[in-house]
Amino acid sequence: MTFVWAIFTLVLFVLEPLFLHKWFHKQAIENNDKAFQVLQTMHIVLFSLSLLAIAGAIAGAHGFSF
């Protein structure tokens, strides 16, 4: 989960102010459907990583070990 938080923090506070905001704005003007699809895909990937981390935490709390 710390890895997911680190990605979120990096994107939100470092990459987005530096260049992602301008890049997504430019992509949305050129082809808004593709820009939305890229953004949606990134959200799905991060959400899936979050669910995986939660499932691992639940399994660990119930005594499951790898």
N, CA, C and O atoms as CSV, one atom per row, in Angstrom:
chain,resi,resn,atom,element,x,y,z
A,1,MET,N,N,0.832,-1.186,0.000
A,1,MET,CA,C,0.000,0.000,0.000
A,1,MET,C,C,0.875,1.247,0.000
A,1,MET,O,O,0.507,2.274,-0.569
A,2,THR,N,N,2.018,1.149,0.634
A,2,THR,CA,C,2.933,2.287,0.641
A,2,THR,C,C,3.381,2.605,-0.786
A,2,THR,O,O,3.541,3.772,-1.145
A,3,PHE,N,N,3.581,1.571,-1.592
A,3,PHE,CA,C,3.954,1.773,-2.992
A,3,PHE,C,C,2.860,2.532,-3.747
A,3,PHE,O,O,3.165,3.429,-4.534
A,4,VAL,N,N,1.601,2.186,-3.517
A,4,VAL,CA,C,0.479,2.870,-4.165
A,4,VAL,C,C,0.427,4.322,-3.705
A,4,VAL,O,O,0.218,5.217,-4.524
A,5,TRP,N,N,0.612,4.572,-2.411
A,5,TRP,CA,C,0.626,5.937,-1.909
A,5,TRP,C,C,1.772,6.735,-2.498
A,5,TRP,O,O,1.616,7.918,-2.800
A,6,ALA,N,N,2.924,6.099,-2.665
A,6,ALA,CA,C,4.082,6.789,-3.244
A,6,ALA,C,C,3.798,7.183,-4.693
A,6,ALA,O,O,4.140,8.290,-5.111
A,7,ILE,N,N,3.181,6.296,-5.455
A,7,ILE,CA,C,2.824,6.627,-6.837
A,7,ILE,C,C,1.842,7.791,-6.855
A,7,ILE,O,O,2.017,8.743,-7.614
A,8,PHE,N,N,0.810,7.715,-6.021
A,8,PHE,CA,C,-0.190,8.780,-5.948
A,8,PHE,C,C,0.469,10.113,-5.590
A,8,PHE,O,O,0.192,11.127,-6.231
A,9,THR,N,N,1.322,10.123,-4.592
A,9,THR,CA,C,1.994,11.347,-4.161
A,9,THR,C,C,2.891,11.899,-5.256
A,9,THR,O,O,2.912,13.105,-5.501
A,10,LEU,N,N,3.625,11.025,-5.907
A,10,LEU,CA,C,4.516,11.443,-6.990
A,10,LEU,C,C,3.727,12.085,-8.133
A,10,LEU,O,O,4.093,13.153,-8.624
A,11,VAL,N,N,2.653,11.435,-8.547
A,11,VAL,CA,C,1.859,11.961,-9.656
A,11,VAL,C,C,1.170,13.265,-9.265
A,11,VAL,O,O,1.200,14.234,-10.023
A,12,LEU,N,N,0.555,13.294,-8.096
A,12,LEU,CA,C,-0.239,14.454,-7.699
A,12,LEU,C,C,0.600,15.683,-7.373
A,12,LEU,O,O,0.248,16.795,-7.769
A,13,PHE,N,N,1.698,15.498,-6.662
A,13,PHE,CA,C,2.450,16.645,-6.172
A,13,PHE,C,C,3.731,16.951,-6.944
A,13,PHE,O,O,4.300,18.029,-6.771
A,14,VAL,N,N,4.199,16.037,-7.789
A,14,VAL,CA,C,5.437,16.288,-8.520
A,14,VAL,C,C,5.185,16.342,-10.030
A,14,VAL,O,O,5.417,17.370,-10.665
A,15,LEU,N,N,4.713,15.238,-10.594
A,15,LEU,CA,C,4.572,15.153,-12.043
A,15,LEU,C,C,3.449,16.030,-12.596
A,15,LEU,O,O,3.612,16.662,-13.639
A,16,GLU,N,N,2.322,16.070,-11.908
A,16,GLU,CA,C,1.193,16.862,-12.406
A,16,GLU,C,C,1.520,18.355,-12.479
A,16,GLU,O,O,1.248,18.972,-13.509
A,17,PRO,N,N,2.087,18.962,-11.443
A,17,PRO,CA,C,2.422,20.381,-11.571
A,17,PRO,C,C,3.534,20.660,-12.587
A,17,PRO,O,O,3.547,21.719,-13.214
A,18,LEU,N,N,4.462,19.718,-12.750
A,18,LEU,CA,C,5.578,19.960,-13.653
A,18,LEU,C,C,5.171,19.877,-15.126
A,18,LEU,O,O,5.460,20.792,-15.897
A,19,PHE,N,N,4.510,18.799,-15.518
A,19,PHE,CA,C,4.193,18.690,-16.946
A,19,PHE,C,C,2.892,17.964,-17.280
A,19,PHE,O,O,2.368,18.158,-18.376
A,20,LEU,N,N,2.354,17.145,-16.397
A,20,LEU,CA,C,1.172,16.357,-16.756
A,20,LEU,C,C,-0.058,17.218,-17.042
A,20,LEU,O,O,-0.845,16.894,-17.932
A,21,HIS,N,N,-0.230,18.302,-16.301
A,21,HIS,CA,C,-1.395,19.162,-16.511
A,21,HIS,C,C,-1.393,19.726,-17.932
A,21,HIS,O,O,-2.405,19.662,-18.631
A,22,LYS,N,N,-0.274,20.269,-18.348
A,22,LYS,CA,C,-0.177,20.837,-19.700
A,22,LYS,C,C,-0.293,19.749,-20.761
A,22,LYS,O,O,-0.940,19.942,-21.790
A,23,TRP,N,N,0.344,18.596,-20.503
A,23,TRP,CA,C,0.313,17.510,-21.477
A,23,TRP,C,C,-1.101,16.983,-21.670
A,23,TRP,O,O,-1.535,16.791,-22.806
A,24,PHE,N,N,-1.832,16.743,-20.576
A,24,PHE,CA,C,-3.202,16.247,-20.698
A,24,PHE,C,C,-4.115,17.277,-21.342
A,24,PHE,O,O,-5.005,16.925,-22.117
A,25,HIS,N,N,-3.899,18.544,-21.027
A,25,HIS,CA,C,-4.712,19.599,-21.641
A,25,HIS,C,C,-4.490,19.613,-23.160
A,25,HIS,O,O,-5.448,19.716,-23.926
A,26,LYS,N,N,-3.241,19.509,-23.589
A,26,LYS,CA,C,-2.921,19.477,-25.015
A,26,LYS,C,C,-3.519,18.236,-25.672
A,26,LYS,O,O,-4.072,18.322,-26.768
A,27,GLN,N,N,-3.413,17.078,-25.009
A,27,GLN,CA,C,-3.975,15.841,-25.550
A,27,GLN,C,C,-5.500,15.909,-25.639
A,27,GLN,O,O,-6.094,15.379,-26.578
A,28,ALA,N,N,-6.124,16.555,-24.671
A,28,ALA,CA,C,-7.584,16.672,-24.674
A,28,ALA,C,C,-8.064,17.563,-25.814
A,28,ALA,O,O,-9.130,17.328,-26.385
A,29,ILE,N,N,-7.284,18.578,-26.143
A,29,ILE,CA,C,-7.657,19.445,-27.261
A,29,ILE,C,C,-7.492,18.702,-28.589
A,29,ILE,O,O,-8.339,18.810,-29.476
A,30,GLU,N,N,-6.402,17.950,-28.721
A,30,GLU,CA,C,-6.132,17.231,-29.968
A,30,GLU,C,C,-7.089,16.060,-30.172
A,30,GLU,O,O,-7.685,15.923,-31.240
A,31,ASN,N,N,-7.236,15.221,-29.159
A,31,ASN,CA,C,-8.092,14.042,-29.271
A,31,ASN,C,C,-8.609,13.698,-27.873
A,31,ASN,O,O,-7.977,12.953,-27.125
A,32,ASN,N,N,-9.757,14.252,-27.546
A,32,ASN,CA,C,-10.258,14.111,-26.179
A,32,ASN,C,C,-10.653,12.670,-25.828
A,32,ASN,O,O,-10.551,12.275,-24.666
A,33,ASP,N,N,-11.096,11.889,-26.801
A,33,ASP,CA,C,-11.456,10.497,-26.505
A,33,ASP,C,C,-10.231,9.676,-26.100
A,33,ASP,O,O,-10.284,8.899,-25.146
A,34,LYS,N,N,-9.144,9.853,-26.822
A,34,LYS,CA,C,-7.920,9.121,-26.495
A,34,LYS,C,C,-7.350,9.588,-25.153
A,34,LYS,O,O,-6.886,8.767,-24.361
A,35,ALA,N,N,-7.381,10.889,-24.892
A,35,ALA,CA,C,-6.870,11.414,-23.620
A,35,ALA,C,C,-7.682,10.858,-22.453
A,35,ALA,O,O,-7.120,10.497,-21.419
A,36,PHE,N,N,-9.010,10.789,-22.618
A,36,PHE,CA,C,-9.851,10.221,-21.566
A,36,PHE,C,C,-9.551,8.745,-21.373
A,36,PHE,O,O,-9.529,8.266,-20.239
A,37,GLN,N,N,-9.321,8.019,-22.452
A,37,GLN,CA,C,-9.021,6.592,-22.356
A,37,GLN,C,C,-7.706,6.348,-21.615
A,37,GLN,O,O,-7.612,5.432,-20.798
A,38,VAL,N,N,-6.692,7.169,-21.900
A,38,VAL,CA,C,-5.405,7.047,-21.202
A,38,VAL,C,C,-5.592,7.308,-19.714
A,38,VAL,O,O,-5.088,6.559,-18.878
A,39,LEU,N,N,-6.312,8.365,-19.390
A,39,LEU,CA,C,-6.554,8.711,-17.989
A,39,LEU,C,C,-7.354,7.619,-17.279
A,39,LEU,O,O,-7.055,7.264,-16.138
A,40,GLN,N,N,-8.361,7.095,-17.954
A,40,GLN,CA,C,-9.181,6.028,-17.377
A,40,GLN,C,C,-8.345,4.768,-17.134
A,40,GLN,O,O,-8.493,4.111,-16.103
A,41,THR,N,N,-7.473,4.437,-18.077
A,41,THR,CA,C,-6.614,3.257,-17.937
A,41,THR,C,C,-5.673,3.408,-16.751
A,41,THR,O,O,-5.479,2.464,-15.985
A,42,MET,N,N,-5.090,4.590,-16.596
A,42,MET,CA,C,-4.194,4.810,-15.451
A,42,MET,C,C,-4.943,4.680,-14.131
A,42,MET,O,O,-4.407,4.132,-13.168
A,43,HIS,N,N,-6.168,5.176,-14.075
A,43,HIS,CA,C,-6.957,5.045,-12.856
A,43,HIS,C,C,-7.286,3.579,-12.566
A,43,HIS,O,O,-7.233,3.149,-11.414
A,44,ILE,N,N,-7.617,2.830,-13.582
A,44,ILE,CA,C,-7.939,1.409,-13.394
A,44,ILE,C,C,-6.716,0.650,-12.885
A,44,ILE,O,O,-6.837,-0.197,-12.000
A,45,VAL,N,N,-5.542,0.947,-13.438
A,45,VAL,CA,C,-4.314,0.278,-12.992
A,45,VAL,C,C,-4.036,0.587,-11.523
A,45,VAL,O,O,-3.747,-0.318,-10.741
A,46,LEU,N,N,-4.122,1.867,-11.148
A,46,LEU,CA,C,-3.863,2.230,-9.750
A,46,LEU,C,C,-4.922,1.652,-8.811
A,46,LEU,O,O,-4.605,1.244,-7.694
A,47,PHE,N,N,-6.167,1.616,-9.258
A,47,PHE,CA,C,-7.224,1.038,-8.444
A,47,PHE,C,C,-6.996,-0.462,-8.247
A,47,PHE,O,O,-7.209,-0.992,-7.157
A,48,SER,N,N,-6.563,-1.137,-9.306
A,48,SER,CA,C,-6.277,-2.567,-9.207
A,48,SER,C,C,-5.125,-2.837,-8.247
A,48,SER,O,O,-5.181,-3.781,-7.459
A,49,LEU,N,N,-4.076,-2.007,-8.307
A,49,LEU,CA,C,-2.967,-2.146,-7.355
A,49,LEU,C,C,-3.442,-1.925,-5.921
A,49,LEU,O,O,-2.999,-2.613,-5.001
A,50,SER,N,N,-4.336,-0.971,-5.737
A,50,SER,CA,C,-4.878,-0.717,-4.400
A,50,SER,C,C,-5.673,-1.911,-3.889
A,50,SER,O,O,-5.534,-2.308,-2.732
A,51,LEU,N,N,-6.508,-2.483,-4.754
A,51,LEU,CA,C,-7.286,-3.660,-4.344
A,51,LEU,C,C,-6.382,-4.840,-4.023
A,51,LEU,O,O,-6.653,-5.594,-3.088
A,52,LEU,N,N,-5.320,-5.004,-4.783
A,52,LEU,CA,C,-4.365,-6.075,-4.521
A,52,LEU,C,C,-3.680,-5.872,-3.161
A,52,LEU,O,O,-3.491,-6.825,-2.406
A,53,ALA,N,N,-3.317,-4.630,-2.861
A,53,ALA,CA,C,-2.686,-4.338,-1.572
A,53,ALA,C,C,-3.658,-4.582,-0.416
A,53,ALA,O,O,-3.265,-5.093,0.632
A,54,ILE,N,N,-4.908,-4.222,-0.607
A,54,ILE,CA,C,-5.917,-4.449,0.433
A,54,ILE,C,C,-6.141,-5.946,0.641
A,54,ILE,O,O,-6.229,-6.415,1.776
A,55,ALA,N,N,-6.231,-6.686,-0.457
A,55,ALA,CA,C,-6.412,-8.140,-0.338
A,55,ALA,C,C,-5.224,-8.774,0.373
A,55,ALA,O,O,-5.403,-9.681,1.186
A,56,GLY,N,N,-4.022,-8.313,0.080
A,56,GLY,CA,C,-2.834,-8.827,0.762
A,56,GLY,C,C,-2.839,-8.498,2.238
A,56,GLY,O,O,-2.444,-9.326,3.059
A,57,ALA,N,N,-3.282,-7.299,2.590
A,57,ALA,CA,C,-3.352,-6.917,3.997
A,57,ALA,C,C,-4.386,-7.750,4.745
A,57,ALA,O,O,-4.150,-8.164,5.880
A,58,ILE,N,N,-5.520,-7.995,4.115
A,58,ILE,CA,C,-6.558,-8.813,4.748
A,58,ILE,C,C,-6.060,-10.242,4.934
A,58,ILE,O,O,-6.257,-10.845,5.989
A,59,ALA,N,N,-5.410,-10.781,3.897
A,59,ALA,CA,C,-4.883,-12.139,3.995
A,59,ALA,C,C,-3.823,-12.226,5.095
A,59,ALA,O,O,-3.807,-13.185,5.867
A,60,GLY,N,N,-2.947,-11.237,5.166
A,60,GLY,CA,C,-1.924,-11.229,6.215
A,60,GLY,C,C,-2.500,-11.106,7.596
A,60,GLY,O,O,-1.986,-11.710,8.537
A,61,ALA,N,N,-3.577,-10.321,7.745
A,61,ALA,CA,C,-4.212,-10.152,9.049
A,61,ALA,C,C,-4.892,-11.438,9.521
A,61,ALA,O,O,-5.075,-11.650,10.720
A,62,HIS,N,N,-5.260,-12.284,8.573
A,62,HIS,CA,C,-5.922,-13.537,8.919
A,62,HIS,C,C,-4.969,-14.723,8.957
A,62,HIS,O,O,-5.404,-15.874,8.997
A,63,GLY,N,N,-3.659,-14.443,8.944
A,63,GLY,CA,C,-2.686,-15.498,9.138
A,63,GLY,C,C,-2.145,-16.159,7.892
A,63,GLY,O,O,-1.343,-17.088,7.988
A,64,PHE,N,N,-2.561,-15.704,6.729
A,64,PHE,CA,C,-2.045,-16.305,5.502
A,64,PHE,C,C,-0.631,-15.784,5.249
A,64,PHE,O,O,-0.388,-14.579,5.317
A,65,SER,N,N,0.295,-16.689,4.959
A,65,SER,CA,C,1.657,-16.272,4.629
A,65,SER,C,C,2.085,-16.936,3.332
A,65,SER,O,O,1.632,-18.029,2.994
A,66,PHE,N,N,2.944,-16.269,2.631
A,66,PHE,CA,C,3.397,-16.790,1.343
A,66,PHE,C,C,4.541,-17.698,1.590
A,66,PHE,O,O,5.095,-18.262,0.646
